[in-house]
Amino acid sequence: MKWNSWALITVGAWLITAPWILGYASYNLVTWNSIAAGSMVIVLTLWNMAQ
């Protein structure tokens, strides 16, 4: 079940970097929402992997 954890970390990293890659970084609220969601996905996945 390790591969899906790494897939979720990749999704979280994509959510964090997507505003700049897709060009919507000028919309502050949407950018911060994407960063917060991506960070939560990564943190919760790492927490789950540590258990």
C-alpha positions in Angstrom: 0.0 0.0 0.0 3.0 2.3 -0.3 2.4 3.2 -3.9 -0.8 5.0 -3.2 0.8 7.0 -0.4 3.4 8.3 -2.9 0.7 9.0 -5.4 -1.1 11.1 -2.8 2.1 13.0 -2.0 2.4 13.7 -5.7 -1.2 15.0 -5.9 -0.5 17.2 -2.9 2.6 18.6 -4.6 0.6 19.2 -7.7 -2.0 21.1 -5.8 0.7 23.3 -4.3 2.4 24.1 -7.6 -0.7 24.2 -9.8 -1.5 27.9 -9.4 1.9 28.9 -11.0 1.9 26.1 -13.6 -1.6 26.7 -14.8 -1.3 30.5 -14.4 -4.0 31.4 -11.8 -1.6 32.6 -9.1 -3.0 36.1 -9.4 -6.2 35.0 -7.7 -5.1 35.1 -4.1 -7.9 33.2 -2.5 -7.8 30.3 -5.0 -4.0 30.1 -4.7 -4.1 29.9 -0.9 -6.9 27.3 -1.1 -4.8 25.2 -3.4 -1.7 25.5 -1.2 -3.7 24.7 2.0 -5.4 21.7 0.4 -2.1 20.4 -1.0 -0.3 20.8 2.3 -3.0 19.0 4.2 -2.9 16.1 1.7 0.8 15.8 2.1 0.9 16.2 5.9 -2.0 13.7 6.5 -0.4 11.2 4.1 3.0 11.4 5.8 1.2 11.0 9.1 -0.5 7.9 7.9 2.7 6.5 6.5 4.4 7.0 9.9 1.9 4.9 11.8 
